[in-house]
Protein backbone atom coordinates (compact mmCIF):
# COMPACT_ATOMS: atom_id res chain seq x y z
CA UNK A 1 0.00 0.00 0.00
CA UNK A 2 1.25 3.45 -0.76
CA UNK A 3 -0.28 6.83 -0.40
CA UNK A 4 -0.78 9.21 -3.28
CA UNK A 5 -1.51 12.90 -3.02
CA UNK A 6 -5.03 12.79 -1.62
CA UNK A 7 -5.50 9.03 -1.50
CA UNK A 8 -4.21 5.47 -1.43
CA UNK A 9 -3.29 3.16 -4.30
CA UNK A 10 -3.00 -0.62 -4.17
CA UNK A 11 -2.44 -2.57 -7.39
CA UNK A 12 -3.03 -6.26 -8.10
CA UNK A 13 -3.69 -7.28 -4.47
CA UNK A 14 -5.58 -10.27 -3.10
CA UNK A 15 -8.21 -9.76 -0.43
CA UNK A 16 -5.81 -11.41 2.06
CA UNK A 17 -3.14 -8.82 1.23
CA UNK A 18 -5.65 -5.98 1.57
CA UNK A 19 -6.63 -7.28 5.01
CA UNK A 20 -2.97 -7.54 6.08
CA UNK A 21 -2.40 -3.90 5.10
CA UNK A 22 -5.62 -2.57 6.58
CA UNK A 23 -5.45 -4.31 9.96
CA UNK A 24 -1.65 -4.70 10.41
CA UNK A 25 -1.93 -8.42 11.07
CA UNK A 26 0.01 -11.53 10.00
CA UNK A 27 -1.34 -13.90 7.39
CA UNK A 28 -1.68 -16.71 9.96
CA UNK A 29 -4.09 -14.53 11.93
CA UNK A 30 -6.74 -14.74 9.18
CA UNK A 31 -9.23 -17.59 9.43
CA UNK A 32 -12.14 -18.21 7.14
CA UNK A 33 -13.06 -15.98 4.26
CA UNK A 34 -14.22 -16.67 0.73
CA UNK A 35 -12.55 -19.28 -1.49
CA UNK A 36 -11.10 -16.50 -3.63
CA UNK A 37 -9.31 -14.84 -0.65
CA UNK A 38 -5.91 -15.65 -2.20
CA UNK A 39 -6.73 -15.79 -5.91
CA UNK A 40 -8.88 -12.84 -7.04
CA UNK A 41 -6.85 -9.67 -7.60
CA UNK A 42 -7.98 -6.08 -7.04
CA UNK A 43 -6.64 -2.62 -7.71
CA UNK A 44 -7.81 0.11 -5.36
CA UNK A 45 -7.36 3.78 -6.13
CA UNK A 46 -9.21 5.57 -3.34
CA UNK A 47 -9.44 9.30 -2.78
CA UNK A 48 -9.50 10.72 0.73
CA UNK A 49 -11.10 13.84 2.06
CA UNK A 50 -8.71 16.77 1.77
CA UNK A 51 -6.67 17.26 4.93
CA UNK A 52 -6.98 13.67 6.20
CA UNK A 53 -3.78 12.58 7.96
CA UNK A 54 -1.75 9.80 6.33
CA UNK A 55 -1.83 8.02 9.69
CA UNK A 56 -5.51 7.32 9.01
CA UNK A 57 -4.85 5.41 5.75
CA UNK A 58 -5.23 1.95 7.36
CA UNK A 59 -8.56 3.00 8.91
CA UNK A 60 -9.71 4.37 5.55
CA UNK A 61 -8.84 1.02 3.93
CA UNK A 62 -10.74 -0.83 6.69
CA UNK A 63 -13.84 1.24 5.98
CA UNK A 64 -13.51 0.62 2.25
CA UNK A 65 -13.19 -3.17 2.78
CA UNK A 66 -16.21 -3.20 5.11
CA UNK A 67 -18.25 -1.23 2.59
CA UNK A 68 -17.21 -2.86 -0.70
CA UNK A 69 -16.41 -6.41 0.42
CA UNK A 70 -18.72 -6.64 3.47
CA UNK A 71 -15.66 -7.61 5.55
CA UNK A 72 -16.55 -8.41 9.14
CA UNK A 73 -13.73 -8.71 11.63
CA UNK A 74 -13.81 -10.74 14.82
CA UNK A 75 -10.83 -10.42 17.12
CA UNK A 76 -9.98 -12.88 19.85
CA UNK A 77 -7.01 -13.73 22.00
CA UNK A 78 -5.86 -17.32 21.99
CA UNK A 79 -3.39 -19.13 24.20
CA UNK A 80 0.01 -19.46 22.51
CA UNK A 81 -0.33 -23.26 22.17
CA UNK A 82 -3.41 -22.77 19.96
CA UNK A 83 -1.68 -20.50 17.45
CA UNK A 84 -0.64 -22.00 14.10
CA UNK A 85 3.07 -22.49 13.64
C-alpha positions as CSV (number, residue, x, y, z in Angstrom):
1,X,0.0,0.0,0.0
2,X,1.3,3.5,-0.8
3,X,-0.3,6.8,-0.4
4,X,-0.8,9.2,-3.3
5,X,-1.5,12.9,-3.0
6,X,-5.0,12.8,-1.6
7,X,-5.5,9.0,-1.5
8,X,-4.2,5.5,-1.4
9,X,-3.3,3.2,-4.3
10,X,-3.0,-0.6,-4.2
11,X,-2.4,-2.6,-7.4
12,X,-3.0,-6.3,-8.1
13,X,-3.7,-7.3,-4.5
14,X,-5.6,-10.3,-3.1
15,X,-8.2,-9.8,-0.4
16,X,-5.8,-11.4,2.1
17,X,-3.1,-8.8,1.2
18,X,-5.6,-6.0,1.6
19,X,-6.6,-7.3,5.0
20,X,-3.0,-7.5,6.1
21,X,-2.4,-3.9,5.1
22,X,-5.6,-2.6,6.6
23,X,-5.4,-4.3,10.0
24,X,-1.6,-4.7,10.4
25,X,-1.9,-8.4,11.1
26,X,0.0,-11.5,10.0
27,X,-1.3,-13.9,7.4
28,X,-1.7,-16.7,10.0
29,X,-4.1,-14.5,11.9
30,X,-6.7,-14.7,9.2
31,X,-9.2,-17.6,9.4
32,X,-12.1,-18.2,7.1
33,X,-13.1,-16.0,4.3
34,X,-14.2,-16.7,0.7
35,X,-12.6,-19.3,-1.5
36,X,-11.1,-16.5,-3.6
37,X,-9.3,-14.8,-0.7
38,X,-5.9,-15.7,-2.2
39,X,-6.7,-15.8,-5.9
40,X,-8.9,-12.8,-7.0
41,X,-6.9,-9.7,-7.6
42,X,-8.0,-6.1,-7.0
43,X,-6.6,-2.6,-7.7
44,X,-7.8,0.1,-5.4
45,X,-7.4,3.8,-6.1
46,X,-9.2,5.6,-3.3
47,X,-9.4,9.3,-2.8
48,X,-9.5,10.7,0.7
49,X,-11.1,13.8,2.1
50,X,-8.7,16.8,1.8
51,X,-6.7,17.3,4.9
52,X,-7.0,13.7,6.2
53,X,-3.8,12.6,8.0
54,X,-1.8,9.8,6.3
55,X,-1.8,8.0,9.7
56,X,-5.5,7.3,9.0
57,X,-4.8,5.4,5.8
58,X,-5.2,2.0,7.4
59,X,-8.6,3.0,8.9
60,X,-9.7,4.4,5.5
61,X,-8.8,1.0,3.9
62,X,-10.7,-0.8,6.7
63,X,-13.8,1.2,6.0
64,X,-13.5,0.6,2.2
65,X,-13.2,-3.2,2.8
66,X,-16.2,-3.2,5.1
67,X,-18.3,-1.2,2.6
68,X,-17.2,-2.9,-0.7
69,X,-16.4,-6.4,0.4
70,X,-18.7,-6.6,3.5
71,X,-15.7,-7.6,5.6
72,X,-16.5,-8.4,9.1
73,X,-13.7,-8.7,11.6
74,X,-13.8,-10.7,14.8
75,X,-10.8,-10.4,17.1
76,X,-10.0,-12.9,19.8
77,X,-7.0,-13.7,22.0
78,X,-5.9,-17.3,22.0
79,X,-3.4,-19.1,24.2
80,X,0.0,-19.5,22.5
81,X,-0.3,-23.3,22.2
82,X,-3.4,-22.8,20.0
83,X,-1.7,-20.5,17.5
84,X,-0.6,-22.0,14.1
85,X,3.1,-22.5,13.6
